[in-house]
Amino acid sequence: MTRVSAAERARLSALIGRRAYRSMLGALHAHPLLRWRFGSGKTDRLVIAPQDLRTADATRAAEIYAGRFAFAGKVVICDTRSPFEITPPSDEWAVILLNFSWLRHLRAADSAITRANARALIDDWINLQGGWHPTGWRLDILSRRVICWLTQAPFVLQDADARFYRRFIRSLSRQVRYLRRTLKESREGLPRLQAVIALNYATLCIQGQSGNLRGNARRMIDELRAQILPDGGHISRNPGALIELLADLLPLRQLFSARQLQPPSALNNAIDRMMPMLRFFRHGDGNFAQFNGMGPTPVDLLATVLAYDDARGAPVANAPHSGYQRLDAGQTALLMDTGRPPPVGVSQEAHAGCLAFELSWRSQRLVINCGLPAVNKENWRQVTRQTAAHSTATLNDTSSCAFLESGPFRRLLSGTPIIGGPHTVRVERQEHPEGVSLLTSHDGYARDFNTVHARALRLSPDGRVLDGEDSFASADGRPIPVNVPDEYAIRFHLHPAIKANRLSDGRGVILLLPDKEVWTFATLADKVDIEESVYLAGTDGPRRTVQIVIYGHTRSQPSVRWSFRHTPPAAPGSRPARADEPELPL
C-alpha cells in the first residue's frame, strides 16, 4: 500500500468499519430466532404490476420447461430435481437463477404450460429457500427478485388457485419486509439504489405496503441525489449503470402516475439528466464505450430505453462531473476518460484508465479498451481493470490506480476497491478553426515515480485526422532521479474487426476496416510495435485482437507525437498517398 495517502487510508478504514458493522447486523438479522419478525399472518393484495422493459426470448421457455437452465455461460440439466436443490456451477449462474430474471422468458411464451411451470418453480423456491438462504437472500439478489416477481405477477397469477396466490403474496411481502429492515446493510452505490427502487415498486404495487410510501420515496430521493451526478452520470462512473437504472426507473415513474400520484421531482430530474448521457457514451454502431466496468452493450434494452427520450437531441460533449469528454466531427466520435477514481465505497468495478480514449468512424470502432465479458467476469476483472488494458499510457508496467489486492478485508468490502489513484486530473477543452482539442493530465504516477502524464488530442473539423501527443514531466519540477525507473508504454488497443499491418519504416501502421476503408497510424517515435490484445466485451465472448504500442523512456524521449488519419480511397490505378507526419501545435 505504498501508493496510498494518509487521507485514503482514513477513508478506507472508515469504510471497513461501516462494512464490518453492517455485516454484523446482517448476521444478526439472519439468525433463526429473529427471522420471525419478517413473517406475517396477513395476506396483502396485489393491485398493480409494473412494466418490464427488458427483452424476453420465448424460445428460452421450452428449455426451462425441459429442465435445462442455461445462465451465464453454464448449463445445468435438472432432470426431475428442482434447480434450487442443485449446487450452482458458478456464482453468476446462481445469481440469475435466484433473482428470477428468467421469468420474463416464460412470459414471452405465455401459455397455460409456461404459467404452470413458473408457478411450480416459484413454489419450489418458497419451499426450499423461502425461509432463508445465504445466497438467495443476499440483498442485491433479493432486490431483483422482488422486482421480477412484481413485473411478472399478471402472468404468474393468471389462472392460479387461491392457495398459490396467498403463498406468493405472503412470500413477496416477507421479502419486502426483510429488504426494508436490512436496507442499510446493502452495499453503497448501485446495489443500494436498486434495493430502494424495489421497495418503491412494492409500496405502489402491494396494497398492504402503502403505509411505507413516504419513507421509501424519501430514501429513493436521497439515493438519487447522492448517486446521479449533475451531468447525468452515475457515481460509480460505469456507463452501463445508466441503462440498468433507467430500465427500472422509467416503469417506476409510470407506477406513480398509474396510482394517481405525482412522481417525485427528484425522480423526474434524475431521468432527464441520465437520458442525454446514454447518447453521450454511444459509438456509431450503437455500442457503449468500454470504461469503468462496462461490458457488452444490451443494444435491445438500450433502444427500448432511448424510445422514452423525448428530446432525442445530439449527445452532450462535456461531462465534467462524471469525468468524461466527447469529441464529434464529421463521422468520427472520440470518447475519453478524464476523471478521478470514484469514491472507494463504489469503486469495486472502476478501472485505472485515466486519459484512455476510444475512437470510432461511422459504424466501426477503431481504438477501444478491453472491456469486460458478459460471463466469467471475475476471471477477467482484475486484468481488465489495469491501466495496460486501456488505450492510454502506462509507466513502468504499473497501473495509475492502486487496488486492495489482498488482505482480510476484501470479502468484507465485496470486491477489490480502488484505494489510491490520480488526485488531480486537469482538462482543458478548446475549440478553434483547426478542430477541437483536449489538453489533459493526471498525477496517478506522481507518488511512486514523480511523473505526471499529459495527453493532448486534436480532432480535425471533418473528423478524418486525430493528432495526439503524450508527454511525461516531473511532478515537482525537479529532474527525475536516475534511480527511479522511467519506461513508458503508450497503447492503442484495436477492435478485432480492424486488420493492422506495420509500415516498412516501423513508424506507422495501416489499418484496414471491414468496409475496405483505410486509416493510417503514424508517429515520430523511433519504433511502433504491434502486440497481441484481447477484446472482452463482444456479444460472442472474448476475441483476439492487437494493440499498437510505443515504448520509450521519459528521460530520453519525454514526449511522443502520433496521429490517426483517414486515407481517402485511391483513384483506380493510382497508389495511395502516405500519411503525413503528425503536427500538433500546442
Backbone torsions as a table, in degrees:
resi	resn	phi	psi	omega
1	MET	NA	30.9	-176.7
2	THR	-65.3	-19.5	-175.5
3	ARG	-95.9	11.0	-176.5
4	VAL	-103.5	127.4	-179.4
5	SER	-78.0	170.1	179.4
6	ALA	-63.5	-39.1	179.0
7	ALA	-64.3	-40.2	179.1
8	GLU	-66.4	-38.6	176.7
9	ARG	-61.7	-40.7	-179.5
10	ALA	-64.7	-42.7	179.0
11	ARG	-64.9	-39.9	179.1
12	LEU	-65.0	-42.8	179.6
13	SER	-62.7	-40.8	178.3
14	ALA	-64.2	-40.5	179.2
15	LEU	-64.4	-44.3	179.5
16	ILE	-61.4	-39.5	178.5
17	GLY	-63.1	-44.4	179.2
18	ARG	-63.9	-42.9	-178.6
19	ARG	-65.9	-39.3	179.2
20	ALA	-63.0	-41.7	179.3
21	TYR	-64.6	-43.9	-179.5
22	ARG	-69.8	-33.6	176.2
23	SER	-64.4	-39.4	177.5
24	MET	-64.3	-41.5	177.8
25	LEU	-64.4	-39.5	179.2
26	GLY	-61.8	-43.0	178.2
27	ALA	-64.2	-34.6	179.1
28	LEU	-67.6	-45.1	179.6
29	HIS	-63.3	-31.1	-177.1
30	ALA	-79.7	-7.9	-177.6
31	HIS	-65.3	136.4	-177.2
32	PRO	-55.0	-32.1	-178.0
33	LEU	-70.2	-18.3	-177.9
34	LEU	-108.3	-7.8	-177.8
35	ARG	-67.5	-21.3	-179.0
36	TRP	-58.5	-25.2	-177.3
37	ARG	-62.6	-23.6	-174.1
38	PHE	-93.8	-4.3	177.0
39	GLY	-89.4	167.2	-179.9
40	SER	-161.4	140.0	176.4
41	GLY	-80.3	-11.2	-177.9
42	LYS	-82.2	137.5	176.3
43	THR	-104.2	113.7	177.8
44	ASP	-78.0	178.1	-177.4
45	ARG	-128.3	138.0	177.2
46	LEU	-83.8	123.7	-174.4
47	VAL	-108.0	-19.7	-179.1
48	ILE	-160.0	157.5	177.8
49	ALA	-128.3	138.5	179.0
50	PRO	-76.5	161.6	176.4
51	GLN	-79.7	144.6	175.5
52	ASP	-105.0	115.8	-177.7
53	LEU	-85.9	-10.3	-175.3
54	ARG	-76.8	142.4	-176.1
55	THR	-69.7	138.9	179.4
56	ALA	-115.9	154.7	-179.2
57	ASP	-126.3	108.4	-176.2
58	ALA	-63.0	-26.6	-179.3
59	THR	-66.9	-22.5	178.9
60	ARG	-70.7	-23.5	-178.0
61	ALA	-62.6	-40.9	179.7
62	ALA	-63.6	-38.1	177.8
63	GLU	-62.9	-45.4	-178.3
64	ILE	-66.0	-41.3	178.3
65	TYR	-61.3	-33.5	179.4
66	ALA	-81.5	1.6	179.2
67	GLY	82.1	20.4	-179.7
68	ARG	-108.3	108.8	-175.9
69	PHE	-108.2	102.9	-177.8
70	ALA	-106.0	101.6	-179.0
71	PHE	-131.0	141.6	171.1
72	ALA	51.8	39.4	176.5
73	GLY	77.6	5.2	178.4
74	LYS	-119.3	143.9	179.6
75	VAL	-120.5	128.9	175.9
76	VAL	-122.0	125.2	176.4
77	ILE	-103.3	117.4	-169.6
78	CYS	-87.3	-20.2	-173.4
79	ASP	56.7	-119.5	-177.4
80	THR	-96.3	-1.2	-178.0
81	ARG	-88.3	158.5	174.4
82	SER	-77.3	142.0	177.4
83	PRO	-63.2	-20.5	-178.7
84	PHE	-81.5	-4.5	175.3
85	GLU	-96.2	-10.6	-171.0
86	ILE	-92.8	141.3	175.4
87	THR	-67.4	121.2	-176.2
88	PRO	-62.5	139.7	177.9
89	PRO	-73.5	-18.8	177.5
90	SER	-159.1	160.9	177.5
91	ASP	-64.2	-38.5	-179.5
92	GLU	-64.1	-39.2	177.4
93	TRP	-62.2	-44.4	-179.0
94	ALA	-62.9	-41.1	-179.5
95	VAL	-59.8	-46.7	-178.5
96	ILE	-66.4	-42.9	179.0
97	LEU	-59.9	-46.7	-170.7
98	LEU	-81.8	-16.7	177.2
99	ASN	-90.3	-5.5	174.5
100	PHE	62.4	24.3	177.6
101	SER	-65.7	-18.8	179.6
102	TRP	-75.2	-8.4	177.8
103	LEU	-58.5	-30.0	-178.0
104	ARG	-64.7	-29.5	177.8
105	HIS	-68.7	-38.3	175.9
106	LEU	-65.2	-38.8	179.5
107	ARG	-65.9	-34.1	-179.5
108	ALA	-62.2	-32.8	178.4
109	ALA	-80.6	-24.5	175.1
110	ASP	29.5	82.9	175.2
111	SER	-143.1	169.7	178.4
112	ALA	-60.3	-35.1	-179.5
113	ILE	-68.0	-46.5	-178.5
114	THR	-68.7	-33.7	176.0
115	ARG	-64.7	-44.1	178.3
116	ALA	-64.6	-38.3	177.5
117	ASN	-62.8	-43.8	179.0
118	ALA	-62.0	-44.1	-179.7
119	ARG	-65.6	-38.8	179.4
120	ALA	-63.9	-40.5	-179.7
121	LEU	-70.1	-38.8	176.4
122	ILE	-65.2	-40.8	176.6
123	ASP	-59.7	-42.2	177.4
124	ASP	-58.9	-45.8	-178.1
125	TRP	-64.0	-42.9	179.8
126	ILE	-60.6	-42.0	-179.1
127	ASN	-67.9	-39.9	-171.6
128	LEU	-93.6	-33.9	-174.3
129	GLN	-131.2	-1.0	-176.0
130	GLY	-64.6	-23.9	176.4
131	GLY	-80.5	-43.5	178.4
132	TRP	-177.6	148.2	172.3
133	HIS	-160.7	131.9	-173.6
134	PRO	-61.4	-31.8	177.5
135	THR	-91.9	-46.6	-175.8
136	GLY	-62.3	-24.6	178.9
137	TRP	-103.7	14.2	171.5
138	ARG	-62.4	140.1	-166.1
139	LEU	-64.2	-35.6	179.2
140	ASP	-68.8	-38.1	177.8
141	ILE	-70.1	-42.1	179.0
142	LEU	-60.2	-42.9	-179.7
143	SER	-60.4	-46.4	-179.4
144	ARG	-67.1	-36.6	179.5
145	ARG	-65.8	-40.6	177.6
146	VAL	-59.0	-45.1	-180.0
147	ILE	-63.8	-44.0	-177.4
148	CYS	-67.0	-40.8	177.5
149	TRP	-63.0	-39.3	-179.7
150	LEU	-69.5	-44.8	-177.2
151	THR	-67.7	-32.6	-178.3
152	GLN	-97.2	6.5	-177.4
153	ALA	-58.1	-43.0	179.3
154	PRO	-58.5	-37.6	177.7
155	PHE	-70.4	-47.8	-176.1
156	VAL	-65.6	-39.9	-172.5
157	LEU	-88.3	-9.4	177.4
158	GLN	-63.0	128.0	-179.7
159	ASP	68.3	8.2	179.8
160	ALA	-74.8	147.8	177.5
161	ASP	-80.4	170.1	-174.3
162	ALA	-64.0	-35.6	-179.1
163	ARG	-61.7	-48.8	-179.1
164	PHE	-65.2	-40.9	179.8
165	TYR	-55.6	-46.8	-179.1
166	ARG	-64.0	-43.3	-179.8
167	ARG	-62.5	-43.8	-178.6
168	PHE	-61.5	-50.6	-176.8
169	ILE	-67.6	-40.0	178.8
170	ARG	-63.4	-43.8	178.7
171	SER	-64.3	-43.3	179.3
172	LEU	-61.1	-45.0	-179.7
173	SER	-64.2	-38.3	178.8
174	ARG	-63.5	-43.4	178.3
175	GLN	-63.5	-38.8	179.7
176	VAL	-66.0	-42.0	179.0
177	ARG	-63.7	-41.2	177.7
178	TYR	-63.3	-42.8	-179.8
179	LEU	-62.8	-41.6	-178.7
180	ARG	-65.4	-40.3	-177.3
181	ARG	-76.0	-24.3	-176.8
182	THR	-108.7	12.7	-175.6
183	LEU	-55.4	-40.3	-176.6
184	LYS	-66.6	-15.8	178.7
185	GLU	-86.4	-6.7	-179.6
186	SER	-70.5	156.9	-178.9
187	ARG	-70.6	142.2	179.2
188	GLU	-59.2	158.5	175.9
189	GLY	87.9	-143.3	-173.8
190	LEU	-54.7	-45.5	-179.8
191	PRO	-57.6	-39.4	-179.4
192	ARG	-70.9	-39.8	178.7
193	LEU	-64.9	-39.1	177.4
194	GLN	-66.0	-34.6	176.2
195	ALA	-65.1	-41.6	178.7
196	VAL	-65.4	-39.9	177.5
197	ILE	-61.7	-43.0	178.8
198	ALA	-60.3	-40.5	178.4
199	LEU	-64.5	-37.9	178.1
200	ASN	-70.2	-36.4	172.9
201	TYR	-55.8	-50.8	-176.9
202	ALA	-62.8	-40.5	-179.8
203	THR	-58.9	-39.8	-176.5
204	LEU	-84.7	-23.3	-173.5
205	CYS	-98.2	-29.6	-175.8
206	ILE	-104.6	125.7	-173.1
207	GLN	-58.6	-42.3	-176.0
208	GLY	-73.4	-2.4	-177.1
209	GLN	-99.8	-2.2	-171.1
210	SER	-61.8	-23.9	-179.9
211	GLY	-67.0	-15.5	-179.6
212	ASN	-95.8	6.8	-173.7
213	LEU	-58.6	-50.3	-176.2
214	ARG	-62.0	-46.1	-178.0
215	GLY	-66.5	-42.7	179.8
216	ASN	-67.6	-38.7	177.7
217	ALA	-64.5	-38.1	178.8
218	ARG	-64.2	-42.3	178.1
219	ARG	-62.2	-41.1	179.8
220	MET	-64.9	-42.9	179.2
221	ILE	-59.8	-43.7	180.0
222	ASP	-62.6	-43.6	-179.1
223	GLU	-68.8	-39.3	178.1
224	LEU	-62.7	-42.1	179.6
225	ARG	-66.8	-33.1	-179.2
226	ALA	-79.6	-31.5	-170.2
227	GLN	-104.3	-29.3	-180.0
228	ILE	-93.7	113.8	-173.4
229	LEU	-74.0	162.7	-177.3
230	PRO	-56.1	-30.3	179.5
231	ASP	-88.7	0.9	176.1
232	GLY	100.7	-5.6	177.0
233	GLY	-78.2	168.5	177.9
234	HIS	-96.9	149.7	-174.9
235	ILE	-60.0	-26.6	178.5
236	SER	-73.6	-15.3	-178.3
237	ARG	69.0	15.1	175.1
238	ASN	-89.7	115.8	-179.2
239	PRO	-59.9	-32.9	-178.0
240	GLY	-64.6	-23.3	179.0
241	ALA	-61.2	-30.8	-179.1
242	LEU	-65.7	-41.9	-179.7
243	ILE	-64.3	-47.3	-178.6
244	GLU	-62.5	-42.3	-178.6
245	LEU	-68.0	-45.1	-178.9
246	LEU	-65.1	-32.0	177.6
247	ALA	-64.2	-22.1	176.2
248	ASP	-99.6	-34.3	-176.0
249	LEU	-74.1	-35.0	180.0
250	LEU	-63.2	-47.7	174.8
251	PRO	-63.7	-31.8	178.8
252	LEU	-64.5	-41.8	177.3
253	ARG	-61.5	-38.9	177.3
254	GLN	-64.9	-35.8	178.9
255	LEU	-61.8	-44.4	178.1
256	PHE	-56.7	-46.2	-178.5
257	SER	-66.0	-40.4	-179.3
258	ALA	-64.6	-28.6	177.8
259	ARG	-90.9	15.0	178.9
260	GLN	60.4	37.3	178.1
261	LEU	-118.9	145.7	177.5
262	GLN	-78.0	121.3	177.1
263	PRO	-59.6	141.1	177.8
264	PRO	-54.6	139.6	-179.6
265	SER	-61.0	-32.3	178.5
266	ALA	-63.8	-33.7	177.2
267	LEU	-67.2	-48.1	178.6
268	ASN	-62.0	-42.1	-179.0
269	ASN	-65.2	-40.4	179.7
270	ALA	-63.7	-44.4	178.9
271	ILE	-62.3	-42.7	-178.6
272	ASP	-64.9	-31.6	178.6
273	ARG	-78.5	-36.2	-175.7
274	MET	-73.3	-34.3	-175.0
275	MET	-56.3	-48.8	179.4
276	PRO	-62.0	-27.3	-179.8
277	MET	-70.8	-23.0	174.2
278	LEU	-61.8	-41.8	178.5
279	ARG	-74.3	-29.9	178.7
280	PHE	-58.6	-44.8	-173.2
281	PHE	-85.5	-2.7	-175.4
282	ARG	-87.5	136.8	168.2
283	HIS	-85.6	178.1	-178.6
284	GLY	-64.5	-23.4	179.1
285	ASP	-87.8	4.5	177.9
286	GLY	90.8	-5.6	-178.9
287	ASN	-90.8	151.0	178.3
288	PHE	-79.2	153.0	172.4
289	ALA	-67.9	147.9	-174.4
290	GLN	-91.9	86.0	178.1
291	PHE	-125.7	139.8	164.2
292	ASN	50.0	51.8	174.0
293	GLY	96.6	1.9	178.4
294	MET	-70.8	132.9	176.7
295	GLY	-110.8	-151.0	178.2
296	PRO	-58.5	136.7	-179.4
297	THR	-76.8	124.8	173.3
298	PRO	-74.9	81.9	-170.0
299	VAL	-58.0	-39.9	-178.7
300	ASP	-67.1	-42.6	177.5
301	LEU	-66.7	-39.1	178.1
302	LEU	-60.6	-43.2	178.8
303	ALA	-62.9	-39.4	178.9
304	THR	-63.6	-45.5	-179.5
305	VAL	-65.0	-41.4	-179.5
306	LEU	-65.4	-22.4	177.8
307	ALA	-64.4	-18.9	178.5
308	TYR	-88.5	-0.8	-179.1
309	ASP	-84.5	106.0	-177.5
310	ASP	-72.5	-31.9	-176.1
311	ALA	-71.1	-45.6	179.8
312	ARG	50.2	39.1	-177.9
313	GLY	-89.9	-179.6	176.6
314	ALA	-67.5	150.1	-179.5
315	PRO	-65.5	150.3	174.3
316	VAL	-66.3	159.1	-177.3
317	ALA	-103.6	-24.5	-171.7
318	ASN	-127.8	118.5	177.3
319	ALA	-121.4	74.1	-172.2
320	PRO	-67.2	-32.4	-178.5
321	HIS	-72.6	-37.3	176.8
322	SER	-78.8	-21.9	179.0
323	GLY	85.3	43.4	178.6
324	TYR	-138.7	153.3	174.8
325	GLN	-129.9	149.2	177.7
326	ARG	-132.5	134.1	174.3
327	LEU	-117.2	127.6	176.1
328	ASP	-124.2	130.7	177.0
329	ALA	-155.8	129.1	-177.1
330	GLY	58.3	-124.8	179.2
331	GLN	-108.6	22.9	-178.0
332	THR	-112.1	139.9	175.2
333	ALA	-129.2	136.4	177.3
334	LEU	-129.2	129.2	175.8
335	LEU	-120.2	139.1	-173.1
336	MET	-135.9	139.1	175.5
337	ASP	-86.9	113.8	-178.7
338	THR	-127.2	36.5	-175.7
339	GLY	-123.1	161.9	173.3
340	ARG	-77.1	163.2	174.8
341	PRO	-59.9	149.8	177.2
342	PRO	-68.7	168.9	177.7
343	PRO	-53.6	147.7	-171.7
344	VAL	-56.4	-34.1	-177.9
345	GLY	-68.8	-16.6	-179.7
346	VAL	-123.8	23.6	-173.8
347	SER	-105.0	14.7	-175.6
348	GLN	-62.9	-22.6	-180.0
349	GLU	-115.6	0.7	-177.3
350	ALA	-71.2	154.1	-175.4
351	HIS	-112.6	159.0	175.4
352	ALA	-91.9	63.5	-173.9
353	GLY	-116.7	31.3	-177.4
354	CYS	-59.6	132.3	-178.9
355	LEU	72.0	11.4	172.7
356	ALA	-74.8	150.8	177.8
357	PHE	-136.9	162.3	171.7
358	GLU	-126.5	146.0	-174.7
359	LEU	-131.3	132.3	176.7
360	SER	-133.7	150.4	179.4
361	TRP	-126.4	118.6	-174.9
362	ARG	55.5	-122.0	-178.6
363	SER	-103.6	23.1	-178.9
364	GLN	-124.8	126.2	174.7
365	ARG	-82.9	136.2	178.3
366	LEU	-102.7	-65.6	-179.1
367	VAL	-99.5	133.0	-175.4
368	ILE	-135.5	175.7	162.2
369	ASN	-108.2	161.7	-173.0
370	CYS	-65.9	-31.8	178.1
371	GLY	74.6	-165.3	-176.6
372	LEU	-135.0	139.2	-178.7
373	PRO	-75.3	164.8	178.9
374	ALA	-73.4	-32.2	-179.8
375	VAL	-126.2	164.1	-177.2
376	ASN	55.2	39.5	-177.0
377	LYS	-60.8	-41.7	-174.5
378	GLU	-65.7	-26.4	177.7
379	ASN	-70.0	-24.8	-175.7
380	TRP	-109.9	-17.4	-165.5
381	ARG	-53.9	-51.8	-175.3
382	GLN	-69.7	-27.7	175.9
383	VAL	-67.8	-46.2	-175.1
384	THR	-75.9	-15.0	178.3
385	ARG	-81.0	-15.1	-178.9
386	GLN	-69.1	153.7	-179.9
387	THR	-60.5	-34.3	-177.6
388	ALA	-63.9	-17.3	178.0
389	ALA	-86.5	10.2	-177.2
390	HIS	-126.3	158.0	-179.8
391	SER	-85.2	74.1	177.9
392	THR	-153.0	-167.1	-177.4
393	ALA	-103.3	140.3	171.1
394	THR	-112.8	151.2	179.3
395	LEU	-119.0	123.7	178.1
396	ASN	54.1	39.3	176.5
397	ASP	54.1	36.8	-177.2
398	THR	-124.0	143.5	177.5
399	SER	-76.6	153.5	180.0
400	SER	-77.2	-9.8	176.0
401	CYS	-120.5	152.7	175.0
402	ALA	-103.8	134.7	-179.2
403	PHE	-109.9	152.4	173.5
404	LEU	-78.4	85.5	-169.4
405	GLU	-71.5	-34.1	-175.1
406	SER	-151.0	-178.3	178.6
407	GLY	114.0	169.5	-175.0
408	PRO	-74.0	-8.8	-173.1
409	PHE	-96.5	-5.5	-176.9
410	ARG	-61.0	-44.9	-179.8
411	ARG	-66.1	-40.2	179.4
412	LEU	-62.2	-35.6	-177.9
413	LEU	-88.2	3.2	176.0
414	SER	57.8	44.3	177.9
415	GLY	141.9	-159.0	-176.5
416	THR	-122.1	91.3	-177.8
417	PRO	-74.4	160.9	171.6
418	ILE	-82.2	126.0	-176.8
419	ILE	-116.2	6.8	176.5
420	GLY	-171.6	147.2	-178.8
421	GLY	176.2	-164.8	-179.2
422	PRO	-57.4	132.2	174.6
423	HIS	-95.8	-37.9	-178.1
424	THR	-120.5	117.7	174.7
425	VAL	-119.9	113.6	-177.7
426	ARG	-96.6	136.3	-179.4
427	VAL	-136.5	125.4	174.2
428	GLU	-129.5	122.4	-178.6
429	ARG	-107.4	128.6	-178.2
430	GLN	-127.8	137.5	176.4
431	GLU	-120.6	126.5	-177.9
432	HIS	-149.9	172.8	-175.4
433	PRO	-57.9	-28.5	-179.2
434	GLU	-79.7	-4.6	179.5
435	GLY	131.9	-171.3	179.4
436	VAL	-102.6	134.4	-178.1
437	SER	-119.5	149.0	170.9
438	LEU	-123.5	125.6	174.7
439	LEU	-112.7	112.9	-171.8
440	THR	-132.5	160.7	174.5
441	SER	-162.0	158.0	175.0
442	HIS	-145.0	155.8	-176.0
443	ASP	-110.6	29.1	-179.4
444	GLY	-62.8	-20.6	-180.0
445	TYR	-105.0	7.3	-175.9
446	ALA	-69.0	-41.2	-174.9
447	ARG	-65.5	-44.3	-175.3
448	ASP	-87.6	-35.9	-171.5
449	PHE	-126.0	9.3	177.3
450	ASN	52.8	38.6	-174.9
451	THR	-131.9	138.7	173.6
452	VAL	-109.7	130.2	177.1
453	HIS	-95.2	126.4	176.4
454	ALA	-117.8	143.6	178.1
455	ARG	-136.1	128.1	176.8
456	ALA	-116.1	133.8	179.2
457	LEU	-129.3	144.1	173.4
458	ARG	-140.2	123.1	178.7
459	LEU	-105.9	126.0	-177.3
460	SER	-66.2	158.5	-177.4
461	PRO	-59.1	-29.6	179.6
462	ASP	-90.4	-1.0	177.2
463	GLY	74.8	9.6	-175.1
464	ARG	-97.2	-4.8	-179.9
465	VAL	-136.3	124.5	171.3
466	LEU	-117.0	113.0	175.7
467	ASP	-99.5	139.8	-179.7
468	GLY	-141.9	158.1	175.3
469	GLU	-146.2	128.8	172.6
470	ASP	-109.5	133.0	-179.6
471	SER	-137.7	155.6	-175.2
472	PHE	-132.9	122.4	-175.8
473	ALA	-130.8	159.0	177.7
474	SER	-63.8	136.7	-178.6
475	ALA	-72.5	-30.6	-177.3
476	ASP	-108.1	8.5	177.8
477	GLY	85.9	-10.8	178.9
478	ARG	-95.9	155.2	179.3
479	PRO	-57.5	144.2	177.9
480	ILE	-69.2	126.7	-177.7
481	PRO	-56.1	149.1	-177.4
482	VAL	-63.3	-30.4	-177.7
483	ASN	-81.2	-0.6	177.8
484	VAL	-93.6	123.6	179.9
485	PRO	-62.0	148.5	-171.4
486	ASP	-139.0	24.4	-178.9
487	GLU	-85.2	131.7	177.2
488	TYR	-118.2	159.0	174.1
489	ALA	-136.3	120.7	178.3
490	ILE	-101.5	118.1	-171.8
491	ARG	-112.8	142.3	173.4
492	PHE	-131.3	98.3	179.3
493	HIS	-75.7	134.4	-177.0
494	LEU	-104.9	148.4	176.8
495	HIS	-64.8	145.3	-177.4
496	PRO	-59.0	-22.9	-179.7
497	ALA	-76.5	-9.1	-177.6
498	ILE	-91.1	131.6	174.0
499	LYS	-99.3	125.7	-175.0
500	ALA	-116.4	131.8	176.6
501	ASN	-134.0	128.9	-177.7
502	ARG	-76.5	141.5	176.7
503	LEU	-72.3	160.4	-173.8
504	SER	-63.8	-28.3	-178.8
505	ASP	-80.9	-5.0	176.9
506	GLY	78.7	0.9	-177.6
507	ARG	-107.7	1.3	-177.5
508	GLY	-143.5	164.6	-179.7
509	VAL	-139.2	131.0	174.2
510	ILE	-88.8	128.6	-179.5
511	LEU	-112.4	116.0	-179.4
512	LEU	-102.9	122.1	-179.5
513	LEU	-86.3	161.7	-179.6
514	PRO	-58.1	-30.0	179.7
515	ASP	-88.6	14.7	178.1
516	LYS	74.6	4.5	171.9
517	GLU	-68.1	153.9	-175.4
518	VAL	-126.6	132.4	168.3
519	TRP	-118.6	154.5	179.3
520	THR	-126.0	130.5	172.4
521	PHE	-99.9	131.1	178.9
522	ALA	-136.7	153.6	-179.5
523	THR	-149.2	158.6	174.1
524	LEU	-93.8	3.4	176.7
525	ALA	-69.4	165.7	-177.8
526	ASP	-64.9	-35.2	-170.9
527	LYS	-157.1	146.4	175.5
528	VAL	-119.3	131.5	176.7
529	ASP	-107.5	150.4	170.7
530	ILE	-115.2	118.7	-175.8
531	GLU	-123.9	165.0	179.2
532	GLU	-70.0	150.0	174.8
533	SER	-147.8	-176.0	179.0
534	VAL	-144.1	138.7	175.3
535	TYR	-108.5	117.3	-169.9
536	LEU	-100.1	-16.3	-169.9
537	ALA	-95.6	17.5	177.3
538	GLY	-75.5	153.8	179.7
539	THR	-67.8	-20.7	-179.7
540	ASP	-100.1	18.4	176.6
541	GLY	92.4	-178.0	-178.6
542	PRO	-58.2	139.7	179.0
543	ARG	-133.4	141.8	175.9
544	ARG	-69.1	145.4	174.0
545	THR	-152.8	-168.6	-179.5
546	VAL	-130.9	166.8	176.3
547	GLN	-135.0	144.6	171.5
548	ILE	-88.3	130.4	-177.6
549	VAL	-130.5	133.5	173.2
550	ILE	-114.3	120.6	178.2
551	TYR	-102.4	150.4	177.7
552	GLY	-172.1	-179.3	178.7
553	HIS	-125.9	136.6	-174.1
554	THR	-65.4	-27.5	-179.5
555	ARG	-75.9	-42.2	-176.3
556	SER	-87.1	-29.5	-179.5
557	GLN	-143.4	80.7	-172.9
558	PRO	-73.2	-11.0	178.5
559	SER	-142.8	149.1	-179.7
560	VAL	-135.7	128.6	174.6
561	ARG	-101.5	146.3	-179.3
562	TRP	-152.8	168.5	179.4
563	SER	-154.1	151.7	166.4
564	PHE	-114.8	126.6	-177.7
565	ARG	-133.3	133.4	175.0
566	HIS	-76.9	129.3	-179.8
567	THR	-98.4	114.6	-179.6
568	PRO	-59.9	147.0	178.6
569	PRO	-56.4	134.4	-179.6
570	ALA	-75.2	147.8	176.1
571	ALA	-65.4	150.1	-179.5
572	PRO	-53.7	129.0	177.9
573	GLY	85.3	-5.3	179.9
574	SER	-103.4	167.1	-178.3
575	ARG	-104.6	131.4	-179.0
576	PRO	-61.5	141.0	179.6
577	ALA	-73.4	146.6	177.4
578	ARG	-77.6	150.7	179.7
579	ALA	-66.9	142.2	175.9
580	ASP	-72.0	162.6	176.1
581	GLU	-68.9	142.3	-177.1
582	PRO	-66.8	140.9	175.9
583	GLU	-128.7	126.0	-175.9
584	LEU	-134.4	89.7	179.4
585	PRO	-72.1	115.7	-177.8
586	LEU	-126.3	NA	NA
